[in-house]
Amino acid sequence: MSEESDKLEHEEWKGNTGGMAWMHRVLIWIFRYVDLRIVYVGMGIFVIPFYMLFAHKGYLSQYHYFRQRHGFGAWKSFRYVYLNHYRFGQIILDRFANYAGRRFTFNLDGYDMFLDLCHGEQGFITLSCHVGNYELAGYAFKATEKRYNALVFPGEAKAVMENRNRMFAKNNIRMIPVKEDMSHVFLLNDALANGETVSIPGDRIFGSPRYVECQLLGASVHLPLGPYAMALQRGVPTITILVMKADTYTYNVRIRRIEADERPYTSRIEHATNLAQHFADELEKALLQYPEQWFNYFEFWGDERR
């Protein structure tokens, strides 16, 4: 498959929150007075079956994911597709509940290492991914020592972007939209040069078609070259933060350092590929524990695309 077609596969599902602005505002108002679990039940009964019936492309990609990557049987894969859609709905609702003032508990693993990096003079890169609810952590953690610069997709709904700006601004987080002219890359590099923190998706190809090939759940995947090449070029520490939903008001947060093997490399691409593979390894550990919290709704693996 060509680089351009691989780029189109990754951009096929844009990942923006559905619904109109007034719906989002009503949802925020509801969460101020209604228990979150009641809204979950309504979503599970009425909304999720609708999406599974009419959003076939996302449904099929998830079905293939459970069948081929986890080796589930046909019936179990179908049940997990429903659970995946239900969990994704919970993730979205939790964000709106947070906009309305609801608070969640975070069980932190590796937070001391994260604080050490925050207190250091050097900037660092955080690799995010479309697994769990990474965004919710940005609302809960304040960047007190250095500014947090998050690369975001600019096509999100207006009400969501307004609330993101409000929540992030008070936590010293700046959103940097992806631009077609790649100007966002210069802003990210400037932030690292100033000793700030940069957050970049490590699993989704944006703009540039350049990628590295890694192994994830027993098959090859294409991960974006940019974040890993930037980390190596700038010589900055790299971590990943996985925020996995445990129950209604609780998330388990796993923070891990991502480092390439200390050995000679024949090229920069090989070095970046090794760093990306370590990220994929951490991603795989999370998916084996929380298989239903994979939220890339397109054919992600090469064998599925073929």
URUR-V262812 format. One line per field, one symbol per residue. ss: DSSP state (@ for helix, = for strand, . for the rest). psi: psi as a letter, one per 40 degrees, with the letter a starting at -180 (. if undefined). burial: 1 if it has 16 or more other ideal C-beta (glycine too) atoms within 10 Angstrom, else 0. A space follows every 50 residues. Layout:
# URUR-V262812
ss = ???
psi = ???
burial = ???
This chain:
# URUR-V262812
ss = ..@@@@@@@@@.........@@@@@@@@@@@....@@@@@@@@@@@@@@@ @@@@.@@@@@@@@@@@@@@....@@@@@@@@@@@@@@@@@@@@@@@@@@. ....=====.@@@@@@@@@....=====..=..@@@@@@@.......=== ==.....@@@@@@@@@@@@...=====.....@@@@@@@@@@@...==== =.........======..======@@@@@@@@@@..===========..= =======..........@@@@@@@@@@@@@@@@@@@@@@.@@@=...... =@@@@.
psi = hiddddddddedhdeihiiiddddddddddeeehhddddddddddddddd dddegddddddddddddddefiidddddddddddddddddddddddddde eiiihhhhheddddddddeidiiihhhiifhagdddddddhhgddiihhh hihefiiddddddddddddeefhhhhihideedddddddddddefihhhh heehhhchehiihihhfeiiihihdddddddddefiihiihhghhdadfh ihhhhihhiiigiiieiddddddddddddddddddddddgdefhfhfigd idddd.
burial = 00000110110010000000000100110110000100110011000100 11000001101111111111010000110111111111111111111111 00010101010001001000001111111111111111111010111111 11000110111011001100011011010000011001001100011111 11111110101101011000111111111111010111111111100000 11111101010000000010111111111101110110011111111111 100100
